[in-house]
């Protein structure tokens, strides 16, 4: 009798255990970063408002790489909410980037430096 009860309880226990919990703990290494990059509001193409040049921002680990219209790169990291400071790169080391919101809620970037007037990048599309 105990055997029959065990045989009935094992399938019932397996039905109660959700297969989603095992799948949720496993992360596909090829899909994770791509999804994170697509949902990151800073990543994308920008236009330098001062000269109309094409610029871009992409993720590199926890940092962001900014590429200006001349092709030079600088790596920035968040140091405060909405504020990034330069970690390394070819730009002026005193540049601080502030994430601002445009008319439609899309992110814009304001570049402040002790050596020049503020500059702005707006989303390309």
MOPAC internal coordinates of N, CA, C and O (Angstrom, degrees):
PM7 1SCF
backbone

  N    0.0000 0     0.00 0     0.00 0    0    0    0
  C    1.4436 1     0.00 0     0.00 0    1    0    0
  C    1.5364 1   110.70 1     0.00 0    2    1    0
  O    1.2310 1   120.63 1   139.38 1    3    2    1
  N    1.3269 1   116.40 1   -40.62 1    3    2    1
  C    1.4589 1   120.96 1   179.69 1    5    3    2
  C    1.5296 1   110.70 1   -64.65 1    6    5    3
  O    1.2310 1   120.80 1   145.19 1    7    6    5
  N    1.3315 1   116.07 1   -34.81 1    7    6    5
  C    1.4647 1   119.29 1   177.67 1    9    7    6
  C    1.5174 1   111.45 1   -63.42 1   10    9    7
  O    1.2310 1   120.53 1   137.14 1   11   10    9
  N    1.3092 1   116.60 1   -42.86 1   11   10    9
  C    1.4574 1   120.22 1  -179.40 1   13   11   10
  C    1.5224 1   111.44 1   -65.74 1   14   13   11
  O    1.2310 1   120.67 1   142.86 1   15   14   13
  N    1.3355 1   116.32 1   -37.14 1   15   14   13
  C    1.4674 1   120.26 1   178.46 1   17   15   14
  C    1.5321 1   109.75 1   -66.34 1   18   17   15
  O    1.2310 1   120.62 1   139.83 1   19   18   17
  N    1.3325 1   116.41 1   -40.17 1   19   18   17
  C    1.4553 1   120.83 1   179.21 1   21   19   18
  C    1.5226 1   109.90 1   -65.04 1   22   21   19
  O    1.2310 1   120.49 1   137.79 1   23   22   21
  N    1.3210 1   116.66 1   -42.21 1   23   22   21
  C    1.4522 1   120.05 1   179.27 1   25   23   22
  C    1.5274 1   112.16 1   -63.84 1   26   25   23
  O    1.2310 1   119.71 1   150.48 1   27   26   25
  N    1.3103 1   118.15 1   -29.52 1   27   26   25
  C    1.4513 1   121.01 1   177.67 1   29   27   26
  C    1.5323 1   112.37 1   -81.54 1   30   29   27
  O    1.2310 1   120.52 1   147.43 1   31   30   29
  N    1.3235 1   116.61 1   -32.57 1   31   30   29
  C    1.4526 1   119.92 1  -176.97 1   33   31   30
  C    1.5299 1   113.40 1   -77.51 1   34   33   31
  O    1.2310 1   120.08 1   147.20 1   35   34   33
  N    1.3158 1   117.45 1   -32.80 1   35   34   33
  C    1.4643 1   120.30 1  -178.93 1   37   35   34
  C    1.5273 1   111.04 1   -62.92 1   38   37   35
  O    1.2310 1   118.66 1   129.71 1   39   38   37
  N    1.3375 1   120.16 1   -50.29 1   39   38   37
  C    1.4704 1   117.96 1   177.29 1   41   39   38
  C    1.5301 1   112.79 1   -63.46 1   42   41   39
  O    1.2310 1   120.21 1   145.43 1   43   42   41
  N    1.3283 1   117.21 1   -34.57 1   43   42   41
  C    1.4615 1   119.21 1   178.00 1   45   43   42
  C    1.5220 1   110.64 1   -64.76 1   46   45   43
  O    1.2310 1   119.87 1   140.47 1   47   46   45
  N    1.3066 1   117.86 1   -39.53 1   47   46   45
  C    1.4616 1   121.25 1   178.09 1   49   47   46
  C    1.5230 1   110.95 1   -66.57 1   50   49   47
  O    1.2310 1   120.25 1   143.03 1   51   50   49
  N    1.3308 1   117.14 1   -36.97 1   51   50   49
  C    1.4596 1   120.34 1   178.75 1   53   51   50
  C    1.5244 1   111.83 1   -67.95 1   54   53   51
  O    1.2310 1   120.21 1   146.94 1   55   54   53
  N    1.3042 1   117.20 1   -33.06 1   55   54   53
  C    1.4568 1   120.88 1   177.70 1   57   55   54
  C    1.5261 1   110.03 1   -68.49 1   58   57   55
  O    1.2310 1   120.34 1   143.64 1   59   58   57
  N    1.3262 1   116.96 1   -36.36 1   59   58   57
  C    1.4580 1   120.75 1  -178.69 1   61   59   58
  C    1.5182 1   112.60 1   -71.86 1   62   61   59
  O    1.2310 1   120.05 1   151.68 1   63   62   61
  N    1.3228 1   117.50 1   -28.32 1   63   62   61
  C    1.4545 1   120.63 1   179.09 1   65   63   62
  C    1.5259 1   107.65 1   -79.16 1   66   65   63
  O    1.2310 1   120.66 1   -58.60 1   67   66   65
  N    1.3069 1   116.34 1   121.40 1   67   66   65
  C    1.4600 1   120.92 1  -176.59 1   69   67   66
  C    1.5275 1   110.72 1   -80.34 1   70   69   67
  O    1.2310 1   119.45 1   -47.80 1   71   70   69
  N    1.3133 1   118.65 1   132.20 1   71   70   69
  C    1.4663 1   119.81 1   175.69 1   73   71   70
  C    1.5246 1   111.53 1   -70.05 1   74   73   71
  O    1.2310 1   119.02 1   162.49 1   75   74   73
  N    1.3157 1   119.48 1   -17.51 1   75   74   73
  C    1.4531 1   122.24 1   179.24 1   77   75   74
  C    1.5273 1   112.05 1   -65.99 1   78   77   75
  O    1.2310 1   120.33 1   148.20 1   79   78   77
  N    1.3251 1   116.98 1   -31.80 1   79   78   77
  C    1.4601 1   117.90 1  -179.12 1   81   79   78
  C    1.5283 1   111.18 1   -65.06 1   82   81   79
  O    1.2310 1   119.99 1   144.05 1   83   82   81
  N    1.3009 1   117.63 1   -35.95 1   83   82   81
  C    1.4677 1   120.55 1   177.72 1   85   83   82
  C    1.5238 1   110.08 1   -71.51 1   86   85   83
  O    1.2310 1   119.92 1   139.95 1   87   86   85
  N    1.3253 1   117.76 1   -40.05 1   87   86   85
  C    1.4519 1   120.97 1   179.39 1   89   87   86
  C    1.5196 1   111.83 1   -68.93 1   90   89   87
  O    1.2310 1   120.26 1   144.65 1   91   90   89
  N    1.3144 1   117.11 1   -35.35 1   91   90   89
  C    1.4587 1   120.45 1  -177.36 1   93   91   90
  C    1.5221 1   111.61 1   -67.15 1   94   93   91
  O    1.2310 1   120.03 1   149.90 1   95   94   93
  N    1.3223 1   117.55 1   -30.10 1   95   94   93
  C    1.4568 1   119.00 1  -179.29 1   97   95   94
  C    1.5256 1   111.81 1   -78.12 1   98   97   95
  O    1.2310 1   119.82 1   161.62 1   99   98   97
  N    1.3121 1   117.95 1   -18.38 1   99   98   97
  C    1.4520 1   121.75 1   179.27 1  101   99   98
  C    1.5181 1   108.39 1   -94.37 1  102  101   99
  O    1.2310 1   119.91 1   -49.87 1  103  102  101
  N    1.3181 1   117.77 1   130.13 1  103  102  101
  C    1.4568 1   122.27 1  -178.96 1  105  103  102
  C    1.5145 1   109.28 1  -116.93 1  106  105  103
  O    1.2310 1   120.79 1   -51.50 1  107  106  105
  N    1.2956 1   116.09 1   128.50 1  107  106  105
  C    1.4530 1   121.39 1   177.63 1  109  107  106
  C    1.5320 1   108.87 1   -69.99 1  110  109  107
  O    1.2310 1   119.07 1   -62.11 1  111  110  109
  N    1.3272 1   119.37 1   117.89 1  111  110  109
  C    1.4697 1   119.96 1  -176.42 1  113  111  110
  C    1.5197 1   113.38 1   -66.10 1  114  113  111
  O    1.2310 1   119.41 1   159.78 1  115  114  113
  N    1.3243 1   118.73 1   -20.22 1  115  114  113
  C    1.4571 1   120.51 1  -179.17 1  117  115  114
  C    1.5157 1   112.17 1   -86.42 1  118  117  115
  O    1.2310 1   119.90 1   153.06 1  119  118  117
  N    1.3161 1   117.80 1   -26.94 1  119  118  117
  C    1.4608 1   120.14 1  -178.11 1  121  119  118
  C    1.5190 1   112.80 1   -90.53 1  122  121  119
  O    1.2310 1   119.24 1   149.30 1  123  122  121
  N    1.3281 1   119.06 1   -30.70 1  123  122  121
  C    1.4560 1   122.39 1  -174.63 1  125  123  122
  C    1.5226 1   114.47 1   -57.20 1  126  125  123
  O    1.2310 1   118.86 1   121.56 1  127  126  125
  N    1.3367 1   119.78 1   -58.44 1  127  126  125
  C    1.4517 1   119.51 1  -177.35 1  129  127  126
  C    1.5274 1   113.57 1   -64.11 1  130  129  127
  O    1.2310 1   120.28 1   144.44 1  131  130  129
  N    1.3400 1   117.07 1   -35.56 1  131  130  129
  C    1.4518 1   119.73 1  -179.10 1  133  131  130
  C    1.5228 1   110.81 1   -65.18 1  134  133  131
  O    1.2310 1   120.16 1   138.80 1  135  134  133
  N    1.3165 1   117.31 1   -41.20 1  135  134  133
  C    1.4644 1   120.93 1   178.78 1  137  135  134
  C    1.5179 1   109.83 1   -66.65 1  138  137  135
  O    1.2310 1   120.07 1   139.05 1  139  138  137
  N    1.3267 1   117.48 1   -40.95 1  139  138  137
  C    1.4613 1   120.50 1   179.53 1  141  139  138
  C    1.5278 1   110.49 1   -63.84 1  142  141  139
  O    1.2310 1   120.20 1   139.51 1  143  142  141
  N    1.3280 1   117.22 1   -40.49 1  143  142  141
  C    1.4570 1   120.11 1  -179.71 1  145  143  142
  C    1.5176 1   111.29 1   -67.02 1  146  145  143
  O    1.2310 1   119.59 1   143.28 1  147  146  145
  N    1.3230 1   118.38 1   -36.72 1  147  146  145
  C    1.4512 1   121.17 1  -179.88 1  149  147  146
  C    1.5163 1   111.81 1   -69.66 1  150  149  147
  O    1.2310 1   120.01 1   148.82 1  151  150  149
  N    1.3063 1   117.58 1   -31.18 1  151  150  149
  C    1.4515 1   119.72 1  -177.69 1  153  151  150
  C    1.5235 1   112.30 1   -92.13 1  154  153  151
  O    1.2310 1   119.28 1   176.54 1  155  154  153
  N    1.3204 1   118.97 1    -3.46 1  155  154  153
  C    1.4578 1   122.54 1   179.76 1  157  155  154
  C    1.5315 1   108.41 1   -79.06 1  158  157  155
  O    1.2310 1   119.67 1   -61.26 1  159  158  157
  N    1.3303 1   118.24 1   118.74 1  159  158  157
  C    1.4604 1   119.76 1  -175.17 1  161  159  158
  C    1.5288 1   114.34 1   -70.21 1  162  161  159
  O    1.2310 1   119.16 1   161.02 1  163  162  161
  N    1.3281 1   119.22 1   -18.98 1  163  162  161
  C    1.4614 1   120.23 1   179.82 1  165  163  162
  C    1.5143 1   113.39 1   -81.79 1  166  165  163
  O    1.2310 1   120.22 1   153.05 1  167  166  165
  N    1.3047 1   117.19 1   -26.95 1  167  166  165
  C    1.4621 1   121.40 1  -175.93 1  169  167  166
  C    1.5234 1   109.61 1   -71.73 1  170  169  167
  O    1.2310 1   121.09 1   -48.87 1  171  170  169
  N    1.3253 1   115.52 1   131.13 1  171  170  169
  C    1.4590 1   119.17 1   176.62 1  173  171  170
  C    1.5097 1   112.45 1   152.11 1  174  173  171
  O    1.2310 1   121.64 1    11.72 1  175  174  173
  N    1.3229 1   114.47 1  -168.28 1  175  174  173
  C    1.4581 1   122.20 1  -179.04 1  177  175  174
  C    1.5194 1   109.76 1   -98.51 1  178  177  175
  O    1.2310 1   121.07 1   -36.98 1  179  178  177
  N    1.3382 1   115.55 1   143.02 1  179  178  177
  C    1.4517 1   122.40 1  -177.82 1  181  179  178
  C    1.5243 1   109.84 1  -132.21 1  182  181  179
  O    1.2310 1   121.33 1   -14.60 1  183  182  181
  N    1.3304 1   115.06 1   165.40 1  183  182  181
  C    1.4553 1   122.02 1   174.76 1  185  183  182
  C    1.5254 1   107.43 1  -120.90 1  186  185  183
  O    1.2310 1   120.60 1   -51.05 1  187  186  185
  N    1.3263 1   116.47 1   128.95 1  187  186  185
  C    1.4548 1   121.36 1   175.44 1  189  187  186
  C    1.5243 1   107.38 1   -74.39 1  190  189  187
  O    1.2310 1   120.13 1   -62.48 1  191  190  189
  N    1.3247 1   117.36 1   117.52 1  191  190  189
  C    1.4668 1   121.03 1  -174.98 1  193  191  190
  C    1.5203 1   112.24 1   -67.67 1  194  193  191
  O    1.2310 1   119.21 1   156.49 1  195  194  193
  N    1.3222 1   119.11 1   -23.51 1  195  194  193
  C    1.4615 1   120.98 1  -178.53 1  197  195  194
  C    1.5271 1   112.44 1   -71.08 1  198  197  195
  O    1.2310 1   120.19 1   143.89 1  199  198  197
  N    1.3394 1   117.24 1   -36.11 1  199  198  197
  C    1.4613 1   119.14 1  -174.63 1  201  199  198
  C    1.5286 1   114.16 1  -133.63 1  202  201  199
  O    1.2310 1   119.43 1  -179.39 1  203  202  201
  N    1.3257 1   118.68 1     0.61 1  203  202  201
  C    1.4637 1   121.71 1   179.30 1  205  203  202
  C    1.5163 1   114.40 1    75.92 1  206  205  203
  O    1.2310 1   119.79 1  -170.22 1  207  206  205
  N    1.3219 1   118.00 1     9.78 1  207  206  205
  C    1.4583 1   122.19 1  -178.09 1  209  207  206
  C    1.5192 1   112.56 1   -72.99 1  210  209  207
  O    1.2310 1   120.59 1   -28.61 1  211  210  209
  N    1.3305 1   116.49 1   151.39 1  211  210  209
  C    1.4645 1   122.87 1   179.14 1  213  211  210
  C    1.5265 1   109.74 1   -84.08 1  214  213  211
  O    1.2310 1   120.89 1   -49.35 1  215  214  213
  N    1.3236 1   115.89 1   130.65 1  215  214  213
  C    1.4583 1   122.97 1   179.91 1  217  215  214
  C    1.5215 1   107.95 1  -130.81 1  218  217  215
  O    1.2310 1   120.52 1   -13.13 1  219  218  217
  N    1.3259 1   116.61 1   166.87 1  219  218  217
  C    1.4606 1   118.94 1   178.44 1  221  219  218
  C    1.5232 1   110.60 1  -149.97 1  222  221  219
  O    1.2310 1   121.62 1   -19.65 1  223  222  221
  N    1.3319 1   114.50 1   160.35 1  223  222  221
  C    1.4531 1   122.82 1   177.40 1  225  223  222
  C    1.5168 1   107.38 1  -134.52 1  226  225  223
  O    1.2310 1   120.16 1   -47.29 1  227  226  225
  N    1.3186 1   117.30 1   132.71 1  227  226  225
  C    1.4616 1   120.94 1   174.02 1  229  227  226
  C    1.5158 1   109.36 1  -140.39 1  230  229  227
  O    1.2310 1   121.45 1   -20.16 1  231  230  229
  N    1.3411 1   114.83 1   159.84 1  231  230  229
  C    1.4614 1   120.98 1  -179.13 1  233  231  230
  C    1.5182 1   110.42 1   -82.75 1  234  233  231
  O    1.2310 1   121.23 1   -33.89 1  235  234  233
  N    1.3234 1   115.26 1   146.11 1  235  234  233
  C    1.4544 1   122.19 1   171.45 1  237  235  234
  C    1.5191 1   105.73 1  -141.41 1  238  237  235
  O    1.2310 1   120.44 1   -86.49 1  239  238  237
  N    1.3240 1   116.76 1    93.51 1  239  238  237
  C    1.4534 1   121.10 1  -174.16 1  241  239  238
  C    1.5176 1   109.95 1    68.19 1  242  241  239
  O    1.2310 1   120.44 1    53.58 1  243  242  241
  N    1.3149 1   116.77 1  -126.42 1  243  242  241
  C    1.4642 1   121.07 1   177.58 1  245  243  242
  C    1.5240 1   112.34 1   -88.86 1  246  245  243
  O    1.2310 1   120.24 1   173.15 1  247  246  245
  N    1.3070 1   117.14 1    -6.85 1  247  246  245
  C    1.4600 1   122.20 1  -176.35 1  249  247  246
  C    1.5215 1   111.03 1  -101.13 1  250  249  247
  O    1.2310 1   121.61 1    -8.52 1  251  250  249
  N    1.3181 1   114.53 1   171.48 1  251  250  249
  C    1.4607 1   122.14 1   175.68 1  253  251  250
  C    1.5188 1   108.18 1  -119.84 1  254  253  251
  O    1.2310 1   120.72 1   -41.73 1  255  254  253
  N    1.3182 1   116.24 1   138.27 1  255  254  253
  C    1.4580 1   121.43 1   176.00 1  257  255  254
  C    1.5220 1   107.35 1  -106.26 1  258  257  255
  O    1.2310 1   121.16 1   -56.62 1  259  258  257
  N    1.3275 1   115.38 1   123.38 1  259  258  257
  C    1.4522 1   122.75 1   178.27 1  261  259  258
  C    1.5258 1   107.71 1  -102.43 1  262  261  259
  O    1.2310 1   120.75 1   -49.44 1  263  262  261
  N    1.3245 1   116.16 1   130.56 1  263  262  261
  C    1.4651 1   121.89 1   178.12 1  265  263  262
  C    1.5217 1   106.73 1  -118.51 1  266  265  263
  O    1.2310 1   120.45 1   -61.19 1  267  266  265
  N    1.3433 1   116.74 1   118.81 1  267  266  265
  C    1.4602 1   118.67 1  -177.69 1  269  267  266
  C    1.5256 1   111.05 1   -85.93 1  270  269  267
  O    1.2310 1   120.75 1     2.46 1  271  270  269
  N    1.3360 1   116.17 1  -177.54 1  271  270  269
  C    1.4637 1   121.76 1  -175.58 1  273  271  270
  C    1.5237 1   112.73 1   -65.66 1  274  273  271
  O    1.2310 1   119.76 1   162.66 1  275  274  273
  N    1.3305 1   118.05 1   -17.34 1  275  274  273
  C    1.4678 1   121.71 1   178.05 1  277  275  274
  C    1.5225 1   112.46 1   -90.73 1  278  277  275
  O    1.2310 1   120.32 1   174.18 1  279  278  277
  N    1.3371 1   116.99 1    -5.82 1  279  278  277
  C    1.4528 1   121.07 1  -179.78 1  281  279  278
  C    1.5184 1   114.24 1    90.83 1  282  281  279
  O    1.2310 1   119.82 1   179.53 1  283  282  281
  N    1.3250 1   117.94 1    -0.47 1  283  282  281
  C    1.4680 1   118.73 1   178.31 1  285  283  282
  C    1.5264 1   109.71 1   -80.56 1  286  285  283
  O    1.2310 1   121.18 1   -31.16 1  287  286  285
  N    1.3252 1   115.36 1   148.84 1  287  286  285
  C    1.4603 1   121.97 1  -172.50 1  289  287  286
  C    1.5183 1   110.81 1  -116.93 1  290  289  287
  O    1.2310 1   122.05 1   -28.25 1  291  290  289
  N    1.3327 1   113.68 1   151.75 1  291  290  289
  C    1.4584 1   120.99 1   173.55 1  293  291  290
  C    1.5172 1   107.65 1  -147.58 1  294  293  291
  O    1.2310 1   120.93 1   -40.05 1  295  294  293
  N    1.3142 1   115.82 1   139.95 1  295  294  293
  C    1.4700 1   121.62 1  -179.41 1  297  295  294
  C    1.5335 1   108.75 1  -101.47 1  298  297  295
  O    1.2310 1   121.34 1   -49.26 1  299  298  297
  N    1.3432 1   115.05 1   130.74 1  299  298  297
  C    1.4543 1   121.69 1  -178.74 1  301  299  298
  C    1.5220 1   110.19 1  -123.02 1  302  301  299
  O    1.2310 1   121.21 1   -26.83 1  303  302  301
  N    1.3292 1   115.29 1   153.17 1  303  302  301
  C    1.4645 1   121.74 1   177.04 1  305  303  302
  C    1.5243 1   108.62 1  -135.03 1  306  305  303
  O    1.2310 1   120.82 1   -32.31 1  307  306  305
  N    1.3267 1   116.05 1   147.69 1  307  306  305
  C    1.4584 1   120.73 1   176.74 1  309  307  306
  C    1.5235 1   109.38 1   -67.55 1  310  309  307
  O    1.2310 1   120.86 1   -49.01 1  311  310  309
  N    1.3283 1   115.95 1   130.99 1  311  310  309
  C    1.4558 1   121.80 1   175.65 1  313  311  310
  C    1.5196 1   111.23 1  -117.61 1  314  313  311
  O    1.2310 1   120.45 1   164.92 1  315  314  313
  N    1.3096 1   116.74 1   -15.08 1  315  314  313
  C    1.4635 1   123.56 1   178.16 1  317  315  314
  C    1.5247 1   106.46 1  -156.96 1  318  317  315
  O    1.2310 1   119.95 1   -13.62 1  319  318  317
  N    1.3228 1   117.71 1   166.38 1  319  318  317
  C    1.4704 1   117.99 1   176.16 1  321  319  318
  C    1.5320 1   110.03 1   -57.92 1  322  321  319
  O    1.2310 1   120.87 1   -49.12 1  323  322  321
  N    1.3081 1   115.94 1   130.88 1  323  322  321
  C    1.4644 1   124.38 1   178.61 1  325  323  322
  C    1.5193 1   114.07 1    64.53 1  326  325  323
  O    1.2310 1   119.10 1  -166.44 1  327  326  325
  N    1.3348 1   119.33 1    13.56 1  327  326  325
  C    1.4470 1   120.09 1  -177.82 1  329  327  326
  C    1.5273 1   110.92 1  -133.12 1  330  329  327
  O    1.2310 1   120.93 1   -48.68 1  331  330  329
  N    1.3310 1   115.83 1   131.32 1  331  330  329
  C    1.4550 1   122.79 1   178.74 1  333  331  330
  C    1.5201 1   109.42 1  -120.47 1  334  333  331
  O    1.2310 1   121.16 1   -36.14 1  335  334  333
  N    1.3249 1   115.38 1   143.86 1  335  334  333
  C    1.4615 1   120.75 1   175.22 1  337  335  334
  C    1.5199 1   109.21 1  -121.30 1  338  337  335
  O    1.2310 1   121.38 1   -29.31 1  339  338  337
  N    1.3181 1   114.96 1   150.69 1  339  338  337
  C    1.4556 1   120.74 1  -176.66 1  341  339  338
  C    1.5198 1   110.87 1   -70.90 1  342  341  339
  O    1.2310 1   121.10 1   -47.91 1  343  342  341
  N    1.3304 1   115.50 1   132.09 1  343  342  341
  C    1.4612 1   122.96 1   178.73 1  345  343  342
  C    1.5220 1   110.31 1   -98.83 1  346  345  343
  O    1.2310 1   120.79 1   136.33 1  347  346  345
  N    1.3215 1   116.10 1   -43.67 1  347  346  345
  C    1.4630 1   121.21 1   178.56 1  349  347  346
  C    1.5200 1   108.28 1  -160.32 1  350  349  347
  O    1.2310 1   120.89 1   -14.47 1  351  350  349
  N    1.3156 1   115.90 1   165.53 1  351  350  349
  C    1.4508 1   119.22 1   175.67 1  353  351  350
  C    1.5111 1   113.32 1   139.08 1  354  353  351
  O    1.2310 1   121.63 1     9.12 1  355  354  353
  N    1.3252 1   114.48 1  -170.88 1  355  354  353
  C    1.4527 1   122.89 1  -173.31 1  357  355  354
  C    1.5224 1   112.96 1   -96.17 1  358  357  355
  O    1.2310 1   119.62 1  -178.01 1  359  358  357
  N    1.3142 1   118.33 1     1.99 1  359  358  357
  C    1.4524 1   121.70 1  -176.05 1  361  359  358
  C    1.5171 1   111.19 1   -94.93 1  362  361  359
  O    1.2310 1   121.07 1    -3.21 1  363  362  361
  N    1.3299 1   115.56 1   176.79 1  363  362  361
  C    1.4637 1   122.76 1   174.82 1  365  363  362
  C    1.5236 1   108.67 1   -62.79 1  366  365  363
  O    1.2310 1   119.79 1   -53.94 1  367  366  365
  N    1.3223 1   118.00 1   126.06 1  367  366  365
  C    1.4565 1   122.74 1  -175.50 1  369  367  366
  C    1.5177 1   115.39 1   -68.03 1  370  369  367
  O    1.2310 1   119.79 1   167.86 1  371  370  369
  N    1.3333 1   118.00 1   -12.14 1  371  370  369
  C    1.4659 1   120.21 1  -179.26 1  373  371  370
  C    1.5230 1   112.85 1   -90.29 1  374  373  371
  O    1.2310 1   119.68 1  -176.55 1  375  374  373
  N    1.3139 1   118.22 1     3.45 1  375  374  373
  C    1.4679 1   121.02 1  -177.55 1  377  375  374
  C    1.5175 1   110.71 1   -71.18 1  378  377  375
  O    1.2310 1   121.48 1   -46.14 1  379  378  377
  N    1.3282 1   114.78 1   133.86 1  379  378  377
  C    1.4583 1   123.08 1   174.38 1  381  379  378
  C    1.5204 1   106.85 1  -122.21 1  382  381  379
  O    1.2310 1   120.37 1   -48.05 1  383  382  381
  N    1.3239 1   116.90 1   131.95 1  383  382  381
  C    1.4618 1   121.90 1  -179.91 1  385  383  382
  C    1.5205 1   108.50 1  -105.61 1  386  385  383
  O    1.2310 1   121.17 1   -49.93 1  387  386  385
  N    1.3290 1   115.36 1   130.07 1  387  386  385
  C    1.4595 1   121.29 1   175.77 1  389  387  386
  C    1.5153 1   108.13 1  -113.79 1  390  389  387
  O    1.2310 1   120.62 1   -49.65 1  391  390  389
  N    1.3277 1   116.42 1   130.35 1  391  390  389
  C    1.4602 1   121.60 1   178.43 1  393  391  390
  C    1.5277 1   107.22 1   -84.57 1  394  393  391
  O    1.2310 1   121.01 1   -59.16 1  395  394  393
  N    1.3175 1   115.67 1   120.84 1  395  394  393
  C    1.4622 1   121.84 1   179.25 1  397  395  394
  C    1.5245 1   108.58 1  -116.45 1  398  397  395
  O    1.2310 1   120.37 1   -16.60 1  399  398  397
  N    1.3144 1   116.90 1   163.40 1  399  398  397
  C    1.4706 1   121.70 1   177.97 1  401  399  398
  C    1.5161 1   109.77 1  -106.03 1  402  401  399
  O    1.2310 1   120.85 1   -45.54 1  403  402  401
  N    1.3248 1   115.97 1   134.46 1  403  402  401
  C    1.4517 1   121.68 1   177.64 1  405  403  402
  C    1.5186 1   111.86 1   -83.51 1  406  405  403
  O    1.2310 1   120.93 1     9.19 1  407  406  405
  N    1.3138 1   115.82 1  -170.81 1  407  406  405
  C    1.4712 1   120.80 1  -178.41 1  409  407  406
  C    1.5177 1   113.04 1   -60.53 1  410  409  407
  O    1.2310 1   120.25 1   144.72 1  411  410  409
  N    1.3062 1   117.14 1   -35.28 1  411  410  409
  C    1.4622 1   120.93 1  -175.83 1  413  411  410
  C    1.5294 1   112.29 1  -100.67 1  414  413  411
  O    1.2310 1   120.13 1  -165.26 1  415  414  413
  N    1.3286 1   117.35 1    14.74 1  415  414  413
  C    1.4544 1   121.58 1   177.85 1  417  415  414
  C    1.5137 1   114.70 1    83.45 1  418  417  415
  O    1.2310 1   120.50 1  -177.67 1  419  418  417
  N    1.3139 1   116.65 1     2.33 1  419  418  417
  C    1.4623 1   120.07 1   179.03 1  421  419  418
  C    1.5163 1   109.47 1   -81.28 1  422  421  419
  O    1.2310 1   120.24 1   -31.06 1  423  422  421
  N    1.3335 1   117.15 1   148.94 1  423  422  421
  C    1.4595 1   118.94 1  -176.94 1  425  423  422
  C    1.5227 1   112.33 1   -72.90 1  426  425  423
  O    1.2310 1   121.32 1   -37.69 1  427  426  425
  N    1.3027 1   115.07 1   142.31 1  427  426  425
  C    1.4490 1   123.05 1   171.05 1  429  427  426
  C    1.5183 1   106.70 1  -124.11 1  430  429  427
  O    1.2310 1   120.37 1   -15.39 1  431  430  429
  N    1.2956 1   116.89 1   164.61 1  431  430  429
  C    1.4629 1   120.66 1  -177.05 1  433  431  430
  C    1.5217 1   109.55 1  -124.40 1  434  433  431
  O    1.2310 1   120.54 1   -50.84 1  435  434  433
  N    1.3258 1   116.58 1   129.16 1  435  434  433
  C    1.4605 1   122.14 1   175.23 1  437  435  434
  C    1.5201 1   107.82 1  -110.98 1  438  437  435
  O    1.2310 1   120.78 1   -52.93 1  439  438  437
  N    1.3208 1   116.12 1   127.07 1  439  438  437
  C    1.4525 1   122.93 1  -178.87 1  441  439  438
  C    1.5239 1   108.60 1  -104.68 1  442  441  439
  O    1.2310 1   120.72 1   -61.34 1  443  442  441
  N    1.3275 1   116.23 1   118.66 1  443  442  441
  C    1.4557 1   121.79 1   178.20 1  445  443  442
  C    1.5178 1   109.09 1  -114.08 1  446  445  443
  O    1.2310 1   121.41 1   -42.58 1  447  446  445
  N    1.3250 1   114.90 1   137.42 1  447  446  445
  C    1.4565 1   121.20 1   178.34 1  449  447  446
  C    1.5157 1   108.52 1  -143.76 1  450  449  447
  O    1.2310 1   120.78 1   -30.99 1  451  450  449
  N    1.3051 1   116.11 1   149.01 1  451  450  449
  C    1.4649 1   120.23 1   177.48 1  453  451  450
  C    1.5231 1   110.89 1   -68.79 1  454  453  451
  O    1.2310 1   120.29 1   159.62 1  455  454  453
  N    1.3254 1   117.05 1   -20.38 1  455  454  453
  C    1.4651 1   121.15 1  -173.62 1  457  455  454
  C    1.5235 1   114.59 1   -98.28 1  458  457  455
  O    1.2310 1   119.20 1   176.21 1  459  458  457
  N    1.3460 1   119.13 1    -3.79 1  459  458  457
  C    1.4685 1   119.22 1  -177.83 1  461  459  458
  C    1.5317 1   110.01 1  -156.10 1  462  461  459
  O    1.2310 1   121.62 1    -8.62 1  463  462  461
  N    1.3189 1   114.50 1   171.38 1  463  462  461
  C    1.4597 1   121.52 1   178.34 1  465  463  462
  C    1.5275 1   109.36 1   -71.40 1  466  465  463
  O    1.2310 1   119.63 1   -22.54 1  467  466  465
  N    1.3376 1   118.32 1   157.46 1  467  466  465
  C    1.4732 1   119.97 1   178.99 1  469  467  466
  C    1.5252 1   111.49 1   -61.62 1  470  469  467
  O    1.2310 1   121.38 1   -33.57 1  471  470  469
  N    1.3160 1   114.97 1   146.43 1  471  470  469
  C    1.4578 1   121.89 1   175.35 1  473  471  470
  C    1.5114 1   109.77 1  -120.58 1  474  473  471
  O    1.2310 1   120.15 1   -22.76 1  475  474  473
  N    1.3257 1   117.32 1   157.24 1  475  474  473
  C    1.4620 1   121.28 1  -176.31 1  477  475  474
  C    1.5340 1   110.18 1  -132.54 1  478  477  475
  O    1.2310 1   121.80 1   -42.05 1  479  478  477
  N    1.3177 1   114.17 1   137.95 1  479  478  477
  C    1.4622 1   121.22 1   169.36 1  481  479  478
  C    1.5142 1   106.99 1  -115.90 1  482  481  479
  O    1.2310 1   120.82 1   -46.05 1  483  482  481
  N    1.3298 1   116.03 1   133.95 1  483  482  481
  C    1.4629 1   121.18 1   176.57 1  485  483  482
  C    1.5222 1   108.51 1  -116.95 1  486  485  483
  O    1.2310 1   119.88 1   -25.76 1  487  486  485
  N    1.3404 1   117.84 1   154.24 1  487  486  485
  C    1.4735 1   119.58 1   179.96 1  489  487  486
  C    1.5294 1   111.21 1   -58.02 1  490  489  487
  O    1.2310 1   120.93 1   -37.29 1  491  490  489
  N    1.3216 1   115.83 1   142.71 1  491  490  489
  C    1.4698 1   121.11 1  -175.58 1  493  491  490
  C    1.5164 1   112.91 1   -69.74 1  494  493  491
  O    1.2310 1   119.29 1   147.71 1  495  494  493
  N    1.3246 1   118.96 1   -32.29 1  495  494  493
  C    1.4667 1   118.44 1  -177.77 1  497  495  494
  C    1.4772 1   110.79 1  -122.51 1  498  497  495
  O    1.2310 1   120.10 1   180.00 1  499  498  497

